[in-house]
């Protein structure tokens, strides 16, 4: 059993061709409340993954679930965060379109990822997979969808600045094709960007 990721919310270990994701206990919460919250969040993540998969989006298969533990398919690939800056222009355009396509399908299915960054996108050959729905939720709110996209833009801006504009254009072009309410989401995205700039974030 090999620990491959450890964060504030979960510890992820590799067990053969599966990943074991266990939500971390929070000592500052009453045990009964903490157990219930972790179990609810685990069930929610499993439901999000299942619905995303049925919507035709590449996500890890849920193999099992027990209390605050998920057993997931291991996506053996490279984080887009590490790969994107090394791709040529055509490859970057193609991958960016896949990001926008997947984001549009998620939102049209009422799924908010909650942490849509290149750290949670995996390249498995030519396939783009989305992982870690631990902060996700079900929502059709325009504000939530626009915030998802804003997080993605911020990731491109901070980690992939040199190709940010190229990637972002292709993300939005594809998103327009698959999101049911793209025009209003993109309008709200512009409002969010202005608010963040005004606050100096």
N, C-alpha and C positions, 0 to 999 in steps of 0.2 A: 504494500500500500504506500503510494507516493503522494505527498502533499504538493499540489501543483498551483494552488492559489489560496491565500488566506487574507480575508478582509474583515471589516467591521461587522459585516452581516453574515458571512458564511465561510466555512472551511471546505475546500474542494480537494478531494483525493482521487487519484487514478487507480482503478482496480481492473486490470485487464483491458477489455475494450469498453469499459463503463466508467462513468464518473459518479462519485458519491458526493452530494452537496448537502451539508448539514448546517442549518442556521445556528448562529452562535447564541449561547445563553447570555442574557443581559442581567447582571447581578443587581443592578439598581432597580429592577422591577420585581414585584411580588412574584414568587415562583409560579403560582397557578395562572396569573395573568400572563407572565412571560411564556409559559408553555402554550397557552391558548393563542397568543399572538403569533408565535413561531409556527404553530401548526396551521393557522389560517393563512399566513403568508406563503407557506409551502404549498398548500392546496391551491391557492390562487395562482402561483407560478406554474404549477402543473396544468391548470386549466388554460392559462394563457398560451403555453407551449402547444397544447393539444389543439386549440382553436387556430393558432397560427399555422400549424402543420396542415390542418384541413383546408386552410385558405391558400395552400400552395407555396408557402414560404419555407425555406430551408432552415430548420431549427432542430436541436437535439430531440431525439425520440425519448419520451418518458418511459422508462422500463419498470419503474416501481416507485412506491411512495409509502412512507411510514412515519407518522407524526411529523417531526421537523426535518426529515431526511428525504431527499430525492435521489433516485438512481437514474442517471441519464446516459444516453449514447455519447461516447467520446468522439468529438469532432477533431480528427487528426489533420491539422492544417497550420497555416501561418496567420497570426494576427494581422489584420489589415493595417493597423498602426505601424507595424514593422515593415510591411511590404509596399505600401502605397507610394512612398517617395522613390522607390527603386524601379517603378514601372515606367514603360515608355508612354508617350502621349495617347496612343490608341488604346493600350491596355487600361490606362487610368480612366479614359472616357467610358470604356465598356463596364468597368467595375462601378464607376459612379452611377451609371444608368441602372445597374442592378441594385444599388443602394436605394435610389429613388423609387424604383419599381417595388422593392420589398417594403419600404416605408409607406408607400401609398396603399399597398395591400393590407398592411397591418392596420392602418388607420381606417380603411374602409370596412374592416372587420370589427371595429370598435376596440382595438388593442392599442394601448400606449406602452411603449417599451420602458420609458423612464430613465434610461441611461444610454441613449443611442449615440455611441461614439465609435471611433475606429478600433478601440480596444475590445469592443464586444461584437466585432465583425470578423469572421474567420474565412480565409481563402482556402478552400479544399479543391485543388486543381483549378478548374474554371468556375466552380460553384462558390457562391457567396452564402455563408451561413451566419445567422444571428444567434448569439448566445446571451445568457444571463438576463433573464426577465425578473430578477429578484426585486427590482423597484417598480415593476410594471403594474398596470391596472386595466380594467375595462372602462372605457369612456369614449363617448362620441363628441365630447366638448371640443369646439374649435380651439380654445385656449390651450388645452392639453396637447392637441396635435401640433399646434404651432410651436409649443415649448419643446416638444420632442425634436422638431426640426432645428430649433435654435441651438439645442445642445450639440447636434451634429455639426452645424456650421461652426460653432465655437471650437470643436475638436479639429476640424479642418484648418481653422484659422491659427490655432496654437501649434499644431504638430505638422501640418502639411501646407504651410503658408505659400510656398513657391508654386504649388499647383492648385491652391485653394479655389481660385476663380474658375479654372477649367473644370474641376470636379463639381463645384457647386452648381454651375450652369447645367451640367448633365444630370445631376441629382434632381434638380427642379423640373427639367424637361420630362424625365421619366415619371416623376411624382405626379405631374399634371395629367399623365395618361392613365394612372391607376387609382388616384385618390378621387373619391366620389364628390368631395367638396373642396378641391384644390384651390380655386380662386379665393374663397373666404379664409382658408387656412393661411395662404401666402400673404393675404392682406393683414391678418392678425400677426403673422410672423414679422412683418415690417413694423407694426406697432410695438411689438415686444422689443425688437432691436433698438428702436428709438428710445424706449423707456430705459433700457439697460445703458445705452450711451449717455442718456441724460443723468442717470444716477452715478455714472463714472465707473460702472462695472466692467 
